[in-house]
Amino acid sequence: MLKPGVLDPQGEAICHSLDAIGFDDVTSVRQGKVIELDVAEGTTRERVRDMCDTLLVNSIIETYTIDME
């Protein structure tokens, strides 16, 4: 997700579009992305965090969470 305070034009466009088609109860939208990784058994959360910090996330404007199943 984009960090709070970072302009989210796609989220704003979604919010305006929802309003235009009758969903006027939505007051704001933040749009994000999901990256799903299949990793080898035994891969640690810290290893996945390293992947995010090194390549997958722009930490200047984005935040992320890791869900491991």
All heavy atoms as TSV, in Angstrom:
chain	resi	resn	atom	element	x	y	z
A	1	MET	N	N	0.844	-1.195	0.000
A	1	MET	CA	C	0.000	0.000	0.000
A	1	MET	C	C	0.883	1.251	0.000
A	1	MET	O	O	1.987	1.228	0.521
A	1	MET	CB	C	-0.879	0.015	1.247
A	1	MET	CG	C	-1.907	-1.091	1.341
A	1	MET	SD	S	-3.182	-1.044	0.067
A	1	MET	CE	C	-3.954	0.515	0.366
A	2	LEU	N	N	0.324	2.298	-0.562
A	2	LEU	CA	C	1.021	3.577	-0.469
A	2	LEU	C	C	0.969	4.069	0.970
A	2	LEU	O	O	-0.007	3.845	1.689
A	2	LEU	CB	C	0.366	4.612	-1.384
A	2	LEU	CG	C	0.504	4.366	-2.880
A	2	LEU	CD1	C	-0.359	5.349	-3.657
A	2	LEU	CD2	C	1.954	4.461	-3.314
A	3	LYS	N	N	2.015	4.732	1.398
A	3	LYS	CA	C	2.055	5.270	2.751
A	3	LYS	C	C	1.004	6.372	2.887
A	3	LYS	O	O	0.647	7.042	1.900
A	3	LYS	CB	C	3.431	5.858	3.050
A	3	LYS	CG	C	4.510	4.802	3.218
A	3	LYS	CD	C	5.825	5.445	3.586
A	3	LYS	CE	C	6.869	4.381	3.858
A	3	LYS	NZ	N	8.166	4.975	4.222
A	4	PRO	N	N	0.495	6.586	4.121
A	4	PRO	CA	C	-0.438	7.705	4.339
A	4	PRO	C	C	0.228	9.016	3.910
A	4	PRO	O	O	1.424	9.213	4.123
A	4	PRO	CB	C	-0.666	7.673	5.853
A	4	PRO	CG	C	-0.365	6.269	6.260
A	4	PRO	CD	C	0.731	5.812	5.339
A	5	GLY	N	N	-0.531	9.862	3.287
A	5	GLY	CA	C	-0.018	11.145	2.826
A	5	GLY	C	C	0.522	11.123	1.407
A	5	GLY	O	O	0.719	12.180	0.814
A	6	VAL	N	N	0.774	9.940	0.853
A	6	VAL	CA	C	1.225	9.838	-0.540
A	6	VAL	C	C	-0.009	9.864	-1.433
A	6	VAL	O	O	-0.956	9.115	-1.205
A	6	VAL	CB	C	2.033	8.546	-0.777
A	6	VAL	CG1	C	2.367	8.380	-2.246
A	6	VAL	CG2	C	3.295	8.532	0.070
A	7	LEU	N	N	-0.005	10.753	-2.405
A	7	LEU	CA	C	-1.130	10.896	-3.324
A	7	LEU	C	C	-1.439	9.567	-4.008
A	7	LEU	O	O	-0.531	8.880	-4.483
A	7	LEU	CB	C	-0.814	11.972	-4.368
A	7	LEU	CG	C	-1.911	12.304	-5.369
A	7	LEU	CD1	C	-3.136	12.872	-4.649
A	7	LEU	CD2	C	-1.399	13.302	-6.384
A	8	ASP	N	N	-2.714	9.192	-4.037
A	8	ASP	CA	C	-3.149	7.936	-4.651
A	8	ASP	C	C	-4.184	8.245	-5.727
A	8	ASP	O	O	-5.386	8.134	-5.511
A	8	ASP	CB	C	-3.744	7.019	-3.573
A	8	ASP	CG	C	-4.124	5.648	-4.097
A	8	ASP	OD1	O	-3.993	5.404	-5.313
A	8	ASP	OD2	O	-4.562	4.823	-3.289
A	9	PRO	N	N	-3.731	8.677	-6.924
A	9	PRO	CA	C	-4.679	9.056	-7.967
A	9	PRO	C	C	-5.565	7.900	-8.416
A	9	PRO	O	O	-6.724	8.102	-8.755
A	9	PRO	CB	C	-3.804	9.557	-9.115
A	9	PRO	CG	C	-2.428	9.123	-8.813
A	9	PRO	CD	C	-2.344	8.863	-7.333
A	10	GLN	N	N	-5.046	6.664	-8.402
A	10	GLN	CA	C	-5.872	5.528	-8.798
A	10	GLN	C	C	-6.974	5.295	-7.764
A	10	GLN	O	O	-8.120	5.025	-8.118
A	10	GLN	CB	C	-5.018	4.279	-8.975
A	10	GLN	CG	C	-5.771	3.147	-9.623
A	10	GLN	CD	C	-4.859	2.000	-10.039
A	10	GLN	OE1	O	-3.655	2.017	-9.781
A	10	GLN	NE2	N	-5.430	1.016	-10.676
A	11	GLY	N	N	-6.646	5.428	-6.493
A	11	GLY	CA	C	-7.657	5.308	-5.447
A	11	GLY	C	C	-8.731	6.373	-5.573
A	11	GLY	O	O	-9.924	6.106	-5.415
A	12	GLU	N	N	-8.312	7.597	-5.871
A	12	GLU	CA	C	-9.276	8.679	-6.053
A	12	GLU	C	C	-10.180	8.415	-7.256
A	12	GLU	O	O	-11.390	8.679	-7.201
A	12	GLU	CB	C	-8.553	10.014	-6.213
A	12	GLU	CG	C	-7.928	10.496	-4.916
A	12	GLU	CD	C	-7.269	11.857	-5.062
A	12	GLU	OE1	O	-7.684	12.643	-5.946
A	12	GLU	OE2	O	-6.354	12.132	-4.274
A	13	ALA	N	N	-9.611	7.908	-8.343
A	13	ALA	CA	C	-10.407	7.598	-9.525
A	13	ALA	C	C	-11.441	6.509	-9.220
A	13	ALA	O	O	-12.599	6.596	-9.650
A	13	ALA	CB	C	-9.505	7.160	-10.678
A	14	ILE	N	N	-11.032	5.503	-8.461
A	14	ILE	CA	C	-11.964	4.446	-8.070
A	14	ILE	C	C	-13.093	5.025	-7.217
A	14	ILE	O	O	-14.272	4.719	-7.431
A	14	ILE	CB	C	-11.229	3.327	-7.308
A	14	ILE	CG1	C	-10.269	2.591	-8.244
A	14	ILE	CG2	C	-12.216	2.357	-6.656
A	14	ILE	CD1	C	-9.262	1.691	-7.526
A	15	CYS	N	N	-12.746	5.891	-6.283
A	15	CYS	CA	C	-13.752	6.508	-5.412
A	15	CYS	C	C	-14.759	7.329	-6.224
A	15	CYS	O	O	-15.972	7.214	-6.023
A	15	CYS	CB	C	-13.052	7.382	-4.371
A	15	CYS	SG	S	-14.143	7.987	-3.064
A	16	HIS	N	N	-14.253	8.131	-7.163
A	16	HIS	CA	C	-15.148	8.938	-8.008
A	16	HIS	C	C	-16.031	8.051	-8.883
A	16	HIS	O	O	-17.219	8.331	-9.075
A	16	HIS	CB	C	-14.347	9.913	-8.878
A	16	HIS	CG	C	-13.702	11.015	-8.102
A	16	HIS	ND1	N	-14.401	11.916	-7.326
A	16	HIS	CD2	C	-12.397	11.343	-7.962
A	16	HIS	CE1	C	-13.572	12.761	-6.751
A	16	HIS	NE2	N	-12.344	12.433	-7.122
A	17	SER	N	N	-15.464	6.977	-9.410
A	17	SER	CA	C	-16.247	6.067	-10.251
A	17	SER	C	C	-17.345	5.374	-9.447
A	17	SER	O	O	-18.469	5.210	-9.932
A	17	SER	CB	C	-15.340	5.016	-10.890
A	17	SER	OG	O	-14.433	5.630	-11.777
A	18	LEU	N	N	-17.022	4.943	-8.234
A	18	LEU	CA	C	-18.039	4.327	-7.378
A	18	LEU	C	C	-19.184	5.305	-7.112
A	18	LEU	O	O	-20.362	4.939	-7.189
A	18	LEU	CB	C	-17.418	3.859	-6.053
A	18	LEU	CG	C	-16.557	2.612	-6.131
A	18	LEU	CD1	C	-15.780	2.429	-4.825
A	18	LEU	CD2	C	-17.401	1.382	-6.421
A	19	ASP	N	N	-18.831	6.554	-6.824
A	19	ASP	CA	C	-19.851	7.581	-6.589
A	19	ASP	C	C	-20.716	7.784	-7.833
A	19	ASP	O	O	-21.941	7.892	-7.737
A	19	ASP	CB	C	-19.178	8.893	-6.184
A	19	ASP	CG	C	-20.184	9.970	-5.842
A	19	ASP	OD1	O	-21.008	9.757	-4.919
A	19	ASP	OD2	O	-20.158	11.027	-6.511
A	20	ALA	N	N	-20.079	7.792	-8.996
A	20	ALA	CA	C	-20.802	8.034	-10.246
A	20	ALA	C	C	-21.810	6.943	-10.568
A	20	ALA	O	O	-22.806	7.200	-11.249
A	20	ALA	CB	C	-19.813	8.180	-11.409
A	21	ILE	N	N	-21.579	5.728	-10.086
A	21	ILE	CA	C	-22.520	4.639	-10.369
A	21	ILE	C	C	-23.422	4.314	-9.180
A	21	ILE	O	O	-24.051	3.261	-9.137
A	21	ILE	CB	C	-21.796	3.376	-10.870
A	21	ILE	CG1	C	-20.816	2.829	-9.839
A	21	ILE	CG2	C	-21.106	3.647	-12.198
A	21	ILE	CD1	C	-20.178	1.494	-10.226
A	22	GLY	N	N	-23.471	5.257	-8.233
A	22	GLY	CA	C	-24.458	5.139	-7.168
A	22	GLY	C	C	-23.950	4.664	-5.823
A	22	GLY	O	O	-24.730	4.551	-4.877
A	23	PHE	N	N	-22.687	4.390	-5.695
A	23	PHE	CA	C	-22.136	3.974	-4.401
A	23	PHE	C	C	-21.576	5.199	-3.682
A	23	PHE	O	O	-20.372	5.346	-3.509
A	23	PHE	CB	C	-21.064	2.902	-4.594
A	23	PHE	CG	C	-21.599	1.620	-5.168
A	23	PHE	CD1	C	-21.404	1.314	-6.502
A	23	PHE	CD2	C	-22.306	0.731	-4.374
A	23	PHE	CE1	C	-21.890	0.131	-7.037
A	23	PHE	CE2	C	-22.801	-0.454	-4.901
A	23	PHE	CZ	C	-22.599	-0.753	-6.231
A	24	ASP	N	N	-22.473	6.084	-3.262
A	24	ASP	CA	C	-22.061	7.356	-2.683
A	24	ASP	C	C	-21.689	7.264	-1.200
A	24	ASP	O	O	-21.355	8.261	-0.581
A	24	ASP	CB	C	-23.135	8.417	-2.898
A	24	ASP	CG	C	-24.479	8.026	-2.321
A	24	ASP	OD1	O	-24.624	6.903	-1.802
A	24	ASP	OD2	O	-25.398	8.862	-2.405
A	25	ASP	N	N	-21.734	6.061	-0.630
A	25	ASP	CA	C	-21.363	5.902	0.772
A	25	ASP	C	C	-19.872	5.641	0.960
A	25	ASP	O	O	-19.382	5.551	2.080
A	25	ASP	CB	C	-22.182	4.789	1.434
A	25	ASP	CG	C	-22.231	3.501	0.628
A	25	ASP	OD1	O	-22.008	3.545	-0.585
A	25	ASP	OD2	O	-22.511	2.449	1.216
A	26	VAL	N	N	-19.101	5.558	-0.120
A	26	VAL	CA	C	-17.647	5.382	-0.033
A	26	VAL	C	C	-17.014	6.771	0.029
A	26	VAL	O	O	-17.240	7.600	-0.839
A	26	VAL	CB	C	-17.106	4.593	-1.244
A	26	VAL	CG1	C	-15.595	4.489	-1.185
A	26	VAL	CG2	C	-17.755	3.225	-1.321
A	27	THR	N	N	-16.232	7.023	1.073
A	27	THR	CA	C	-15.653	8.353	1.245
A	27	THR	C	C	-14.195	8.443	0.807
A	27	THR	O	O	-13.709	9.529	0.512
A	27	THR	CB	C	-15.763	8.806	2.718
A	27	THR	OG1	O	-15.101	7.846	3.550
A	27	THR	CG2	C	-17.225	8.927	3.120
A	28	SER	N	N	-13.490	7.326	0.776
A	28	SER	CA	C	-12.120	7.339	0.259
A	28	SER	C	C	-11.696	5.919	-0.096
A	28	SER	O	O	-12.240	4.948	0.430
A	28	SER	CB	C	-11.135	7.937	1.272
A	28	SER	OG	O	-10.961	7.078	2.361
A	29	VAL	N	N	-10.729	5.836	-0.999
A	29	VAL	CA	C	-10.199	4.543	-1.440
A	29	VAL	C	C	-8.682	4.656	-1.479
A	29	VAL	O	O	-8.138	5.644	-1.972
A	29	VAL	CB	C	-10.725	4.165	-2.846
A	29	VAL	CG1	C	-10.060	2.897	-3.353
A	29	VAL	CG2	C	-12.233	4.037	-2.855
A	30	ARG	N	N	-7.994	3.655	-0.962
A	30	ARG	CA	C	-6.547	3.512	-1.120
A	30	ARG	C	C	-6.342	2.229	-1.906
A	30	ARG	O	O	-6.810	1.169	-1.516
A	30	ARG	CB	C	-5.832	3.412	0.228
A	30	ARG	CG	C	-5.976	4.627	1.117
A	30	ARG	CD	C	-5.301	5.854	0.604
A	30	ARG	NE	N	-3.852	5.770	0.761
A	30	ARG	CZ	C	-3.021	6.687	0.289
A	30	ARG	NH1	N	-3.470	7.732	-0.363
A	30	ARG	NH2	N	-1.732	6.545	0.461
A	31	GLN	N	N	-5.681	2.314	-3.020
A	31	GLN	CA	C	-5.478	1.170	-3.899
A	31	GLN	C	C	-4.083	0.628	-3.650
A	31	GLN	O	O	-3.136	1.374	-3.459
A	31	GLN	CB	C	-5.671	1.626	-5.341
A	31	GLN	CG	C	-5.640	0.546	-6.369
A	31	GLN	CD	C	-4.241	0.206	-6.840
A	31	GLN	OE1	O	-3.350	1.024	-6.861
A	31	GLN	NE2	N	-4.051	-1.039	-7.215
A	32	GLY	N	N	-3.945	-0.692	-3.641
A	32	GLY	CA	C	-2.642	-1.311	-3.425
A	32	GLY	C	C	-2.428	-2.468	-4.372
A	32	GLY	O	O	-3.160	-2.650	-5.344
A	33	LYS	N	N	-1.423	-3.263	-4.079
A	33	LYS	CA	C	-1.138	-4.424	-4.917
A	33	LYS	C	C	-0.853	-5.616	-4.008
A	33	LYS	O	O	-0.494	-5.466	-2.850
A	33	LYS	CB	C	0.050	-4.179	-5.847
A	33	LYS	CG	C	1.369	-3.943	-5.128
A	33	LYS	CD	C	2.476	-3.647	-6.106
A	33	LYS	CE	C	3.763	-3.287	-5.365
A	33	LYS	NZ	N	4.822	-2.887	-6.255
A	34	VAL	N	N	-1.027	-6.777	-4.557
A	34	VAL	CA	C	-0.719	-8.017	-3.848
A	34	VAL	C	C	0.323	-8.763	-4.660
A	34	VAL	O	O	0.189	-8.915	-5.875
A	34	VAL	CB	C	-1.984	-8.903	-3.685
A	34	VAL	CG1	C	-1.613	-10.254	-3.106
A	34	VAL	CG2	C	-3.015	-8.206	-2.821
A	35	ILE	N	N	1.356	-9.199	-3.992
A	35	ILE	CA	C	2.355	-10.059	-4.623
A	35	ILE	C	C	2.322	-11.376	-3.866
A	35	ILE	O	O	2.497	-11.403	-2.648
A	35	ILE	CB	C	3.762	-9.442	-4.559
A	35	ILE	CG1	C	3.795	-8.109	-5.289
A	35	ILE	CG2	C	4.791	-10.418	-5.135
A	35	ILE	CD1	C	5.100	-7.351	-5.150
A	36	GLU	N	N	2.052	-12.449	-4.567
A	36	GLU	CA	C	1.983	-13.769	-3.944
A	36	GLU	C	C	3.215	-14.561	-4.364
A	36	GLU	O	O	3.495	-14.701	-5.554
A	36	GLU	CB	C	0.712	-14.489	-4.394
A	36	GLU	CG	C	0.510	-15.820	-3.727
A	36	GLU	CD	C	-0.820	-16.447	-4.106
A	36	GLU	OE1	O	-1.860	-15.770	-3.976
A	36	GLU	OE2	O	-0.798	-17.604	-4.551
A	37	LEU	N	N	3.946	-15.050	-3.378
A	37	LEU	CA	C	5.150	-15.824	-3.637
A	37	LEU	C	C	4.946	-17.254	-3.146
A	37	LEU	O	O	4.444	-17.461	-2.046
A	37	LEU	CB	C	6.348	-15.242	-2.879
A	37	LEU	CG	C	6.705	-13.779	-3.111
A	37	LEU	CD1	C	7.810	-13.353	-2.148
A	37	LEU	CD2	C	7.150	-13.566	-4.539
A	38	ASP	N	N	5.340	-18.214	-3.939
A	38	ASP	CA	C	5.464	-19.591	-3.473
A	38	ASP	C	C	6.947	-19.783	-3.185
A	38	ASP	O	O	7.777	-19.630	-4.094
A	38	ASP	CB	C	5.002	-20.585	-4.539
A	38	ASP	CG	C	3.500	-20.539	-4.764
A	38	ASP	OD1	O	2.767	-20.309	-3.785
A	38	ASP	OD2	O	3.069	-20.731	-5.909
A	39	VAL	N	N	7.273	-20.084	-1.928
A	39	VAL	CA	C	8.676	-20.217	-1.543
A	39	VAL	C	C	8.953	-21.626	-1.024
A	39	VAL	O	O	8.028	-22.357	-0.649
A	39	VAL	CB	C	9.067	-19.169	-0.474
A	39	VAL	CG1	C	8.949	-17.763	-1.035
A	39	VAL	CG2	C	8.205	-19.311	0.775
A	40	ALA	N	N	10.213	-21.976	-1.015
A	40	ALA	CA	C	10.616	-23.306	-0.548
A	40	ALA	C	C	10.274	-23.479	0.928
A	40	ALA	O	O	10.299	-22.517	1.708
A	40	ALA	CB	C	12.114	-23.495	-0.758
A	41	GLU	N	N	9.938	-24.695	1.297
A	41	GLU	CA	C	9.655	-25.002	2.690
A	41	GLU	C	C	10.869	-24.613	3.532
A	41	GLU	O	O	12.015	-24.832	3.135
A	41	GLU	CB	C	9.372	-26.494	2.840
A	41	GLU	CG	C	8.864	-26.859	4.210
A	41	GLU	CD	C	8.383	-28.285	4.288
A	41	GLU	OE1	O	7.843	-28.795	3.277
A	41	GLU	OE2	O	8.556	-28.884	5.353
A	42	GLY	N	N	10.621	-24.000	4.656
A	42	GLY	CA	C	11.691	-23.564	5.536
A	42	GLY	C	C	12.118	-22.126	5.319
A	42	GLY	O	O	12.929	-21.603	6.091
A	43	THR	N	N	11.607	-21.472	4.266
A	43	THR	CA	C	11.930	-20.064	4.043
A	43	THR	C	C	11.368	-19.242	5.197
A	43	THR	O	O	10.205	-19.371	5.556
A	43	THR	CB	C	11.345	-19.566	2.709
A	43	THR	OG1	O	11.870	-20.360	1.644
A	43	THR	CG2	C	11.679	-18.101	2.467
A	44	THR	N	N	12.184	-18.412	5.797
A	44	THR	CA	C	11.771	-17.647	6.964
A	44	THR	C	C	11.103	-16.334	6.578
A	44	THR	O	O	11.293	-15.824	5.460
A	44	THR	CB	C	12.978	-17.326	7.866
A	44	THR	OG1	O	13.876	-16.474	7.135
A	44	THR	CG2	C	13.692	-18.588	8.316
A	45	ARG	N	N	10.354	-15.808	7.518
A	45	ARG	CA	C	9.725	-14.489	7.343
A	45	ARG	C	C	10.808	-13.435	7.086
A	45	ARG	O	O	10.626	-12.529	6.272
A	45	ARG	CB	C	8.898	-14.152	8.577
A	45	ARG	CG	C	8.187	-12.812	8.505
A	45	ARG	CD	C	7.352	-12.568	9.752
A	45	ARG	NE	N	6.270	-13.533	9.846
A	45	ARG	CZ	C	5.074	-13.402	9.271
A	45	ARG	NH1	N	4.820	-12.322	8.548
A	45	ARG	NH2	N	4.154	-14.324	9.411
A	46	GLU	N	N	11.917	-13.538	7.782
A	46	GLU	CA	C	13.006	-12.577	7.600
A	46	GLU	C	C	13.554	-12.626	6.176
A	46	GLU	O	O	13.866	-11.593	5.583
A	46	GLU	CB	C	14.126	-12.844	8.606
A	46	GLU	CG	C	15.216	-11.802	8.592
A	46	GLU	CD	C	14.737	-10.389	8.895
A	46	GLU	OE1	O	13.805	-10.215	9.700
A	46	GLU	OE2	O	15.298	-9.442	8.307
A	47	ARG	N	N	13.641	-13.810	5.609
A	47	ARG	CA	C	14.112	-13.957	4.228
A	47	ARG	C	C	13.138	-13.277	3.255
A	47	ARG	O	O	13.561	-12.582	2.324
A	47	ARG	CB	C	14.253	-15.446	3.885
A	47	ARG	CG	C	14.753	-15.722	2.509
A	47	ARG	CD	C	16.222	-15.539	2.409
A	47	ARG	NE	N	16.670	-16.074	1.113
A	47	ARG	CZ	C	17.756	-15.678	0.522
A	47	ARG	NH1	N	18.543	-14.798	1.089
A	47	ARG	NH2	N	18.087	-16.197	-0.644
A	48	VAL	N	N	11.838	-13.457	3.487
A	48	VAL	CA	C	10.827	-12.807	2.646
A	48	VAL	C	C	10.900	-11.297	2.827
A	48	VAL	O	O	10.801	-10.536	1.866
A	48	VAL	CB	C	9.415	-13.360	2.957
A	48	VAL	CG1	C	8.356	-12.585	2.185
A	48	VAL	CG2	C	9.336	-14.850	2.637
A	49	ARG	N	N	11.102	-10.834	4.061
A	49	ARG	CA	C	11.250	-9.392	4.312
A	49	ARG	C	C	12.446	-8.845	3.531
A	49	ARG	O	O	12.375	-7.755	2.952
A	49	ARG	CB	C	11.405	-9.142	5.807
A	49	ARG	CG	C	11.383	-7.668	6.193
A	49	ARG	CD	C	11.503	-7.423	7.692
A	49	ARG	NE	N	10.760	-8.362	8.508
A	49	ARG	CZ	C	9.440	-8.319	8.757
A	49	ARG	NH1	N	8.715	-7.349	8.211
A	49	ARG	NH2	N	8.871	-9.209	9.532
A	50	ASP	N	N	13.549	-9.595	3.488
A	50	ASP	CA	C	14.713	-9.173	2.709
A	50	ASP	C	C	14.367	-9.037	1.230
A	50	ASP	O	O	14.816	-8.103	0.559
A	50	ASP	CB	C	15.869	-10.154	2.888
A	50	ASP	CG	C	16.518	-10.085	4.263
A	50	ASP	OD1	O	16.301	-9.093	4.983
A	50	ASP	OD2	O	17.239	-11.050	4.606
A	51	MET	N	N	13.559	-9.983	0.708
A	51	MET	CA	C	13.131	-9.907	-0.692
A	51	MET	C	C	12.335	-8.628	-0.940
A	51	MET	O	O	12.537	-7.935	-1.950
A	51	MET	CB	C	12.264	-11.117	-1.052
A	51	MET	CG	C	12.982	-12.425	-1.071
A	51	MET	SD	S	11.795	-13.755	-1.384
A	51	MET	CE	C	12.682	-15.152	-0.706
A	52	CYS	N	N	11.441	-8.321	-0.007
A	52	CYS	CA	C	10.616	-7.112	-0.142
A	52	CYS	C	C	11.483	-5.859	-0.118
A	52	CYS	O	O	11.350	-4.978	-0.962
A	52	CYS	CB	C	9.586	-7.050	0.983
A	52	CYS	SG	S	8.317	-8.325	0.870
A	53	ASP	N	N	12.374	-5.786	0.875
A	53	ASP	CA	C	13.200	-4.591	1.034
A	53	ASP	C	C	14.202	-4.415	-0.096
A	53	ASP	O	O	14.570	-3.288	-0.433
A	53	ASP	CB	C	13.944	-4.646	2.375
A	53	ASP	CG	C	13.003	-4.548	3.566
A	53	ASP	OD1	O	11.874	-4.045	3.407
A	53	ASP	OD2	O	13.410	-4.988	4.668
A	54	THR	N	N	14.633	-5.513	-0.703
A	54	THR	CA	C	15.640	-5.454	-1.759
A	54	THR	C	C	15.053	-5.170	-3.130
A	54	THR	O	O	15.631	-4.424	-3.925
A	54	THR	CB	C	16.429	-6.779	-1.813
A	54	THR	OG1	O	17.019	-7.007	-0.531
A	54	THR	CG2	C	17.522	-6.728	-2.860
A	55	LEU	N	N	13.862	-5.742	-3.413
A	55	LEU	CA	C	13.353	-5.660	-4.788
A	55	LEU	C	C	11.875	-5.330	-4.901
A	55	LEU	O	O	11.475	-4.550	-5.761
A	55	LEU	CB	C	13.610	-6.998	-5.505
A	55	LEU	CG	C	13.061	-7.105	-6.921
A	55	LEU	CD1	C	13.828	-6.173	-7.864
A	55	LEU	CD2	C	13.108	-8.528	-7.416
A	56	LEU	N	N	11.034	-5.898	-4.063
A	56	LEU	CA	C	9.596	-5.901	-4.323
A	56	LEU	C	C	8.854	-4.644	-3.880
A	56	LEU	O	O	7.767	-4.368	-4.381
A	56	LEU	CB	C	8.956	-7.129	-3.659
A	56	LEU	CG	C	9.530	-8.479	-4.099
A	56	LEU	CD1	C	8.913	-9.597	-3.278
A	56	LEU	CD2	C	9.310	-8.699	-5.576
A	57	VAL	N	N	9.405	-3.885	-2.947
A	57	VAL	CA	C	8.696	-2.748	-2.372
A	57	VAL	C	C	9.536	-1.481	-2.507
A	57	VAL	O	O	10.740	-1.500	-2.256
A	57	VAL	CB	C	8.390	-3.008	-0.874
A	57	VAL	CG1	C	7.738	-1.796	-0.229
A	57	VAL	CG2	C	7.523	-4.240	-0.705
A	58	ASN	N	N	8.888	-0.396	-2.898
A	58	ASN	CA	C	9.539	0.912	-2.889
A	58	ASN	C	C	9.283	1.509	-1.508
A	58	ASN	O	O	8.252	2.124	-1.261
A	58	ASN	CB	C	8.963	1.802	-3.993
A	58	ASN	CG	C	9.585	3.178	-4.002
A	58	ASN	OD1	O	10.247	3.589	-3.056
A	58	ASN	ND2	N	9.353	3.918	-5.072
A	59	SER	N	N	10.217	1.320	-0.595
A	59	SER	CA	C	9.997	1.692	0.806
A	59	SER	C	C	9.881	3.198	1.032
A	59	SER	O	O	9.487	3.626	2.106
A	59	SER	CB	C	11.103	1.117	1.688
A	59	SER	OG	O	12.361	1.641	1.303
A	60	ILE	N	N	10.186	3.995	0.037
A	60	ILE	CA	C	10.034	5.445	0.170
A	60	ILE	C	C	8.561	5.824	0.194
A	60	ILE	O	O	8.153	6.686	0.964
A	60	ILE	CB	C	10.774	6.182	-0.973
A	60	ILE	CG1	C	12.280	5.938	-0.846
A	60	ILE	CG2	C	10.455	7.672	-0.963
A	60	ILE	CD1	C	13.084	6.429	-2.027
A	61	ILE	N	N	7.732	5.135	-0.613
A	61	ILE	CA	C	6.315	5.514	-0.702
A	61	ILE	C	C	5.355	4.394	-0.336
A	61	ILE	O	O	4.154	4.624	-0.256
A	61	ILE	CB	C	5.968	6.052	-2.114
A	61	ILE	CG1	C	6.188	4.969	-3.174
A	61	ILE	CG2	C	6.741	7.323	-2.413
A	61	ILE	CD1	C	5.630	5.321	-4.545
A	62	GLU	N	N	5.852	3.169	-0.125
A	62	GLU	CA	C	4.961	2.027	0.110
A	62	GLU	C	C	5.229	1.372	1.463
A	62	GLU	O	O	6.346	1.400	1.967
A	62	GLU	CB	C	5.142	0.955	-0.977
A	62	GLU	CG	C	4.768	1.413	-2.364
A	62	GLU	CD	C	5.110	0.390	-3.427
A	62	GLU	OE1	O	6.172	-0.249	-3.360
A	62	GLU	OE2	O	4.293	0.246	-4.355
A	63	THR	N	N	4.172	0.771	2.001
A	63	THR	CA	C	4.295	-0.096	3.164
A	63	THR	C	C	3.874	-1.495	2.733
A	63	THR	O	O	3.264	-1.669	1.683
A	63	THR	CB	C	3.391	0.364	4.322
A	63	THR	OG1	O	2.025	0.312	3.910
A	63	THR	CG2	C	3.734	1.776	4.764
A	64	TYR	N	N	4.173	-2.489	3.566
A	64	TYR	CA	C	3.773	-3.849	3.210
A	64	TYR	C	C	3.557	-4.687	4.455
A	64	TYR	O	O	4.027	-4.350	5.535
A	64	TYR	CB	C	4.797	-4.505	2.287
A	64	TYR	CG	C	6.161	-4.744	2.901
A	64	TYR	CD1	C	6.452	-5.964	3.522
A	64	TYR	CD2	C	7.154	-3.778	2.868
A	64	TYR	CE1	C	7.699	-6.202	4.088
A	64	TYR	CE2	C	8.396	-4.015	3.418
A	64	TYR	CZ	C	8.669	-5.220	4.035
A	64	TYR	OH	O	9.903	-5.441	4.584
A	65	THR	N	N	2.823	-5.771	4.263
A	65	THR	CA	C	2.666	-6.782	5.291
A	65	THR	C	C	2.986	-8.135	4.672
A	65	THR	O	O	2.857	-8.311	3.462
A	65	THR	CB	C	1.233	-6.819	5.871
A	65	THR	OG1	O	0.308	-7.087	4.821
A	65	THR	CG2	C	0.869	-5.507	6.547
A	66	ILE	N	N	3.396	-9.055	5.512
A	66	ILE	CA	C	3.716	-10.412	5.053
A	66	ILE	C	C	2.780	-11.374	5.752
A	66	ILE	O	O	2.682	-11.385	6.982
A	66	ILE	CB	C	5.186	-10.771	5.384
A	66	ILE	CG1	C	6.133	-9.821	4.671
A	66	ILE	CG2	C	5.464	-12.229	5.011
A	66	ILE	CD1	C	7.585	-9.965	5.118
A	67	ASP	N	N	2.051	-12.167	4.969
A	67	ASP	CA	C	1.203	-13.231	5.486
A	67	ASP	C	C	1.785	-14.542	4.992
A	67	ASP	O	O	1.908	-14.749	3.790
A	67	ASP	CB	C	-0.237	-13.097	4.993
A	67	ASP	CG	C	-0.933	-11.859	5.526
A	67	ASP	OD1	O	-0.685	-11.509	6.687
A	67	ASP	OD2	O	-1.695	-11.248	4.772
A	68	MET	N	N	2.144	-15.388	5.928
A	68	MET	CA	C	2.701	-16.694	5.553
A	68	MET	C	C	1.734	-17.769	5.993
A	68	MET	O	O	1.331	-17.807	7.139
A	68	MET	CB	C	4.076	-16.906	6.178
A	68	MET	CG	C	5.112	-15.903	5.651
A	68	MET	SD	S	6.771	-16.139	6.305
A	68	MET	CE	C	7.315	-17.560	5.374
A	69	GLU	N	N	1.376	-18.620	5.047
A	69	GLU	CA	C	0.446	-19.714	5.348
A	69	GLU	C	C	1.183	-21.017	5.444
A	69	GLU	O	O	2.167	-21.240	4.822
A	69	GLU	CB	C	-0.626	-19.807	4.267
A	69	GLU	CG	C	-1.475	-18.569	4.212
A	69	GLU	CD	C	-2.515	-18.660	3.102
A	69	GLU	OE1	O	-2.661	-19.722	2.460
A	69	GLU	OE2	O	-3.176	-17.660	2.876
